[in-house]
Structures are given as C-alpha cells and as structure tokens.
Amino acid sequence: MIPIELVDAVLKEGLGEDVPPEERAFWHATYQKNYTGDTGRKHVRICSINLRDRDGLHGRLDGVRCPVLRMHGTEDPVYSVVNAEDEMKLFVNSPGAELRVVNGGQHFLSASNPDDVNPAAVEFINRWT
C-alpha cells in the first residue's frame, strides 16, 4: 500500500499547501485503491522513473510536428516558468508551439485552474482543426 505521506507530498507539489480535506481524503483513497499489490508497486516505480528521467524527453521534442499548447502555472513548485520557456524552444519542428502562463497556477494546472485551462484548450483545438 502506498504511504499516505507520499500522497500528501504529491498533493503539495501538484496542488499547493491548501488542498481541502475532502479532496485530500479522495486522493488518499484513490491512491490506496490504484497502487496496491505488485501491480501498484510497478506503476509507482514507472511513474517515479518517468519523473526522474524527464530529460530523456527533451531529445525527442524535435520530432513533434503538430501544434503544441503548454500551459504553466506561476506557483508550480516542480518546474519554473523559465524552465517552461526554455523547453518550448525545443519544439523546433512544431508549426505552432505556444506557452501560456497562468497566474497562481500549480503543477497540476488543469486541477488547480480549470477555468483557465479548459477554455484555452478548446480555443487552441478550434484554431488548429
């Protein structure tokens, strides 16, 4: 079973310090359900490796040939806005690589700021389809 302390650490990095108790309880239960037994341990391991080896993604971004919308929160404790700006330069073959910075947004931006993310995603999709 995944330790509650790990879930709390993920919530802190993804949504900030002020996760409401009912939302925290939901994620505690969800993690306990989804990350159990050998399969759960394997999933946690793969997720951890993916986070650790993020740099491996950078070498493949020149192969992206579709439009890209990246939204990044100013309160993201994991990656900075400057980091996002630098990474956007790696989409050299995208016909439109766009970064939108969301004031107050956390690492889990679509959860912390859905009213910013959802309309921007719809607008971006409509513009490119």
MOJOZI-V546556 format. One record per run of one state. SS is the DSSP state (H for helix, E for strand, - for the rest). FROM is the first residue (numbers start at 1). TO is the last residue. If there is no record, write none. Layout:
ss=SS from=FROM to=TO
ss=SS from=FROM to=TO
//
This chain:
ss=- from=1 to=3
ss=H from=4 to=15
ss=- from=16 to=20
ss=H from=21 to=34
ss=- from=35 to=36
ss=H from=37 to=52
ss=- from=53 to=54
ss=H from=55 to=58
ss=- from=59 to=60
ss=H from=61 to=63
ss=- from=64 to=67
ss=E from=68 to=73
ss=- from=74 to=80
ss=H from=81 to=88
ss=- from=89 to=96
ss=E from=97 to=102
ss=- from=103 to=108
ss=H from=109 to=112
ss=- from=113 to=113
ss=H from=114 to=128
ss=- from=129 to=129
//
